[in-house]
């Protein structure tokens, strides 16, 4: 594989790739040469991984016919090639790709036909293809296909003691309710689809309590709103301080009224003693 073909794969110029794969010299290089994997910003391939041509095209949105040409016509042993040092088969690269097209599922099915036991293959970090798919935000259809071929993988732990469900929790897409619900039914079908809630509920409850706390500290509660029984300590302190301010203001108002009345009597020429004597005389 020349530099021109590698560049075409990187740029996803598939028409040029098809033309190059028809040449005998290129076919011979595809069978024998090894290359460094692509490293894009969104790619999670281990650094400095040595791969073959099938690994390279599976990192991109490759059409099905190119995968068939490489894996079935040019190099039938390509699906068995293990990258170094991550010890990954092409199927690991295929499920790590973030594309959501229907072709990706068909390519995965093709790889499983060519090498059925690849679904059980472990990487250097102890991950099956199902582990890689769960940590790489794969679609529900891809995860369902891998689980149907090797259900035991859902209970296996990698070298970091992580199951596929635990790896899913580090996935940003995991907090999508419908995505999580469908995957929970797939990965925890033995306990009726509810096995994963024990892990999700504490995180969900904490977020809910934080949201409720922010709401309960809002103006609606300080004005005597709709949830008086759920007022927080901050609101209670605020109300206590408000009550003290009101009582102090009432006391100052009463003192000011008393002083105003005495001043009005002095202005009329009557002192307090005279006014008291007149009141007694009356």
C-alpha positions as CSV (number, residue, x, y, z in Angstrom):
1,X,0.0,0.0,0.0
2,X,1.6,3.2,-1.1
3,X,1.4,6.6,0.6
4,X,-1.2,7.7,-2.0
5,X,-3.6,4.8,-1.0
6,X,-3.1,5.5,2.7
7,X,-3.8,9.2,2.2
8,X,-6.9,8.3,0.2
9,X,-8.2,6.1,3.1
10,X,-7.5,8.9,5.5
11,X,-9.5,11.4,3.3
12,X,-12.2,8.7,2.6
13,X,-11.6,9.0,-1.1
14,X,-13.1,5.6,-1.8
15,X,-13.2,5.7,-5.6
16,X,-9.4,6.1,-5.7
17,X,-9.1,3.3,-3.2
18,X,-11.2,1.0,-5.4
19,X,-9.0,1.7,-8.4
20,X,-5.8,1.1,-6.4
21,X,-7.0,-2.2,-5.0
22,X,-7.3,-3.6,-8.6
23,X,-3.5,-3.4,-9.1
24,X,-1.5,-6.5,-8.4
25,X,1.4,-4.6,-6.8
26,X,-1.0,-2.9,-4.4
27,X,-2.6,-6.2,-3.5
28,X,0.7,-7.7,-2.7
29,X,1.6,-4.8,-0.4
30,X,-1.8,-5.1,1.3
31,X,-1.1,-8.7,2.1
32,X,2.3,-8.2,3.6
33,X,2.8,-4.7,4.9
34,X,1.9,-3.3,8.4
35,X,1.1,0.3,9.2
36,X,0.5,2.7,12.0
37,X,-3.1,3.3,12.9
38,X,-4.8,6.7,12.3
39,X,-5.0,9.0,15.3
40,X,-7.9,11.4,14.9
41,X,-9.2,13.7,17.6
42,X,-12.3,11.6,18.1
43,X,-10.4,8.2,17.8
44,X,-9.6,6.2,20.9
45,X,-7.1,3.8,19.2
46,X,-4.1,3.2,21.4
47,X,-1.1,5.2,20.4
48,X,1.5,3.7,18.0
49,X,-0.7,0.7,17.2
50,X,0.6,-1.5,14.4
51,X,-2.2,-2.6,12.1
52,X,-3.0,-3.9,8.7
53,X,-5.1,-2.4,5.8
54,X,-8.3,-3.8,7.1
55,X,-7.8,-2.0,10.4
56,X,-7.2,1.2,8.6
57,X,-10.4,1.2,6.5
58,X,-12.5,0.2,9.5
59,X,-11.4,3.4,11.3
60,X,-13.3,5.3,8.6
61,X,-16.8,5.3,7.1
62,X,-15.8,2.6,4.7
63,X,-18.3,1.2,2.1
64,X,-19.1,-2.5,2.4
65,X,-17.6,-3.5,-1.0
66,X,-14.1,-2.3,0.0
67,X,-14.2,-4.4,3.2
68,X,-15.3,-7.4,1.1
69,X,-12.5,-6.8,-1.4
70,X,-9.8,-6.7,1.3
71,X,-11.1,-9.4,3.6
72,X,-12.5,-11.9,1.1
73,X,-10.5,-11.4,-2.1
74,X,-7.1,-9.8,-1.4
75,X,-6.2,-11.0,2.1
76,X,-8.5,-13.7,3.6
77,X,-6.3,-13.7,6.7
78,X,-6.9,-10.0,7.4
79,X,-9.7,-10.6,10.0
80,X,-7.3,-12.7,12.1
81,X,-4.5,-10.1,12.2
82,X,-3.9,-8.8,15.7
83,X,-2.6,-5.3,16.2
84,X,0.4,-4.6,18.4
85,X,0.7,-3.7,21.3
86,X,-3.1,-3.4,22.0
87,X,-3.8,-6.9,20.7
88,X,-6.9,-5.9,18.9
89,X,-8.6,-7.6,15.9
90,X,-10.3,-5.7,13.1
91,X,-13.7,-6.3,14.9
92,X,-12.5,-4.1,17.8
93,X,-11.8,-1.3,15.3
94,X,-15.1,-1.8,13.7
95,X,-17.2,-1.4,16.9
96,X,-15.1,1.5,18.0
97,X,-16.0,3.6,15.0
98,X,-18.6,6.1,15.9
99,X,-20.6,5.9,12.6
100,X,-24.3,5.1,13.1
101,X,-25.0,3.9,9.5
102,X,-26.7,0.6,8.7
103,X,-23.6,-0.4,6.8
104,X,-21.6,-0.6,10.0
105,X,-23.9,-3.4,11.3
106,X,-23.6,-5.2,8.0
107,X,-19.8,-4.9,8.1
108,X,-19.8,-6.3,11.7
109,X,-21.9,-9.2,10.6
110,X,-19.5,-9.9,7.8
111,X,-16.6,-9.9,10.1
112,X,-18.4,-12.3,12.4
113,X,-19.0,-14.6,9.4
114,X,-15.4,-14.6,8.4
115,X,-14.2,-15.1,12.0
116,X,-17.0,-16.2,14.3
117,X,-14.8,-16.5,17.5
118,X,-13.6,-12.9,17.2
119,X,-16.5,-11.8,19.3
120,X,-14.8,-13.5,22.2
121,X,-11.3,-12.1,21.5
122,X,-9.7,-10.1,24.3
123,X,-7.4,-7.1,23.9
124,X,-4.3,-6.4,26.0
125,X,-6.6,-4.6,28.5
126,X,-8.9,-7.6,28.8
127,X,-11.8,-6.1,26.8
128,X,-14.1,-8.0,24.5
129,X,-15.7,-6.3,21.5
130,X,-18.8,-5.7,23.7
131,X,-16.6,-3.8,26.2
132,X,-15.1,-1.7,23.4
133,X,-18.6,-0.9,22.0
134,X,-20.0,0.1,25.4
135,X,-17.1,2.5,26.1
136,X,-17.1,3.9,22.6
137,X,-20.8,5.1,22.4
138,X,-21.8,2.4,19.9
139,X,-25.4,2.2,18.7
140,X,-27.9,0.0,20.4
141,X,-28.0,-2.3,17.4
142,X,-24.3,-2.9,17.5
143,X,-24.3,-3.7,21.2
144,X,-27.4,-5.9,20.8
145,X,-25.7,-7.9,18.0
146,X,-22.5,-8.4,20.0
147,X,-24.5,-9.5,23.1
148,X,-26.5,-12.0,21.1
149,X,-23.4,-13.6,19.8
150,X,-21.6,-13.8,23.1
151,X,-24.0,-13.1,26.1
152,X,-21.4,-14.1,28.7
153,X,-19.4,-11.0,27.9
154,X,-21.9,-8.8,29.7
155,X,-20.7,-10.3,33.0
156,X,-17.0,-10.4,32.2
157,X,-14.6,-7.8,33.8
158,X,-11.6,-6.3,32.0
159,X,-8.3,-5.7,33.6
160,X,-9.7,-2.7,35.4
161,X,-12.5,-4.8,36.9
162,X,-15.1,-3.0,34.7
163,X,-18.1,-4.8,33.1
164,X,-19.7,-3.5,29.9
165,X,-22.4,-1.9,32.0
166,X,-19.9,-0.1,34.1
167,X,-18.1,1.2,31.0
168,X,-21.4,2.4,29.7
169,X,-21.8,4.7,32.8
170,X,-18.7,6.6,31.7
171,X,-20.4,7.2,28.3
172,X,-21.8,10.7,27.9
173,X,-24.7,9.2,25.9
174,X,-25.6,7.0,28.9
175,X,-27.7,9.7,30.4
176,X,-30.1,9.6,27.5
177,X,-33.1,7.8,29.1
178,X,-34.2,5.8,26.1
179,X,-30.7,4.8,25.2
180,X,-30.0,3.6,28.8
181,X,-33.4,1.8,29.0
182,X,-32.9,-0.2,25.9
183,X,-29.4,-1.2,26.8
184,X,-30.4,-2.2,30.3
185,X,-32.9,-4.6,28.8
186,X,-30.2,-6.1,26.6
187,X,-27.4,-6.4,29.1
188,X,-29.6,-7.3,32.1
189,X,-32.2,-9.5,30.5
190,X,-31.8,-12.2,33.2
191,X,-33.3,-10.0,36.0
192,X,-36.2,-8.6,33.9
193,X,-34.5,-5.4,32.7
194,X,-34.0,-3.8,36.0
195,X,-30.6,-5.0,37.0
196,X,-28.9,-1.8,36.1
197,X,-31.1,0.6,38.1
198,X,-29.1,-0.1,41.3
199,X,-26.1,1.6,39.7
200,X,-28.1,4.4,38.1
201,X,-30.4,5.4,40.9
202,X,-27.9,6.9,43.4
203,X,-26.5,9.2,40.7
204,X,-30.0,10.0,39.4
205,X,-31.2,10.7,43.0
206,X,-28.3,13.0,43.7
207,X,-28.9,15.1,40.6
208,X,-32.6,15.2,41.5
209,X,-31.9,16.4,45.0
210,X,-29.6,19.1,43.7
211,X,-32.3,20.3,41.3
212,X,-34.9,20.3,44.1
213,X,-32.6,22.2,46.4
214,X,-32.1,24.9,43.8
215,X,-35.8,25.2,43.2
216,X,-36.7,25.2,46.9
217,X,-34.3,28.1,47.5
218,X,-36.1,30.1,44.9
219,X,-38.4,33.1,45.3
220,X,-41.6,31.0,45.2
221,X,-40.7,29.4,48.5
222,X,-39.6,32.6,50.1
223,X,-43.0,34.1,49.3
224,X,-44.7,31.1,51.0
225,X,-44.9,29.0,47.8
226,X,-46.3,25.7,46.9
227,X,-44.0,23.4,49.0
228,X,-43.8,24.8,52.5
229,X,-43.0,21.5,54.1
230,X,-39.9,21.0,52.0
231,X,-38.2,24.2,52.8
232,X,-34.5,24.0,53.2
233,X,-32.4,25.2,56.2
234,X,-31.3,28.2,54.2
235,X,-34.9,29.3,53.7
236,X,-35.7,28.8,57.4
237,X,-32.7,30.9,58.4
238,X,-33.8,33.5,55.9
239,X,-37.3,33.6,57.3
240,X,-36.0,33.8,60.9
241,X,-33.9,36.8,60.0
242,X,-36.8,38.4,58.2
243,X,-39.1,37.9,61.2
244,X,-36.5,39.6,63.5
245,X,-36.3,42.5,61.1
246,X,-40.1,42.9,61.1
247,X,-40.2,42.9,64.9
248,X,-37.5,45.5,65.2
249,X,-39.2,47.7,62.6
250,X,-42.5,47.4,64.5
251,X,-40.8,48.4,67.8
252,X,-39.1,51.4,66.2
253,X,-42.5,52.5,64.7
254,X,-44.2,52.3,68.1
255,X,-41.4,54.4,69.7
256,X,-41.6,56.9,67.0
257,X,-45.3,57.3,67.4
258,X,-44.9,57.9,71.2
259,X,-42.3,60.5,70.6
260,X,-44.5,62.2,68.0
261,X,-47.5,62.4,70.4
262,X,-45.4,64.0,73.2
263,X,-43.9,66.6,70.8
264,X,-47.4,67.5,69.6
265,X,-48.5,68.2,73.2
266,X,-45.6,70.4,73.9
267,X,-46.3,72.4,70.8
268,X,-49.9,73.0,72.1
269,X,-48.5,74.4,75.4
270,X,-49.2,71.4,77.5
271,X,-46.5,69.4,79.3
272,X,-47.0,65.9,80.2
273,X,-47.7,66.7,83.9
274,X,-50.3,69.3,83.0
275,X,-52.0,66.9,80.6
276,X,-52.0,64.2,83.3
277,X,-53.5,66.7,85.8
278,X,-56.2,67.7,83.4
279,X,-57.0,64.1,82.8
280,X,-57.4,63.5,86.5
281,X,-59.5,66.6,87.0
282,X,-61.8,65.5,84.3
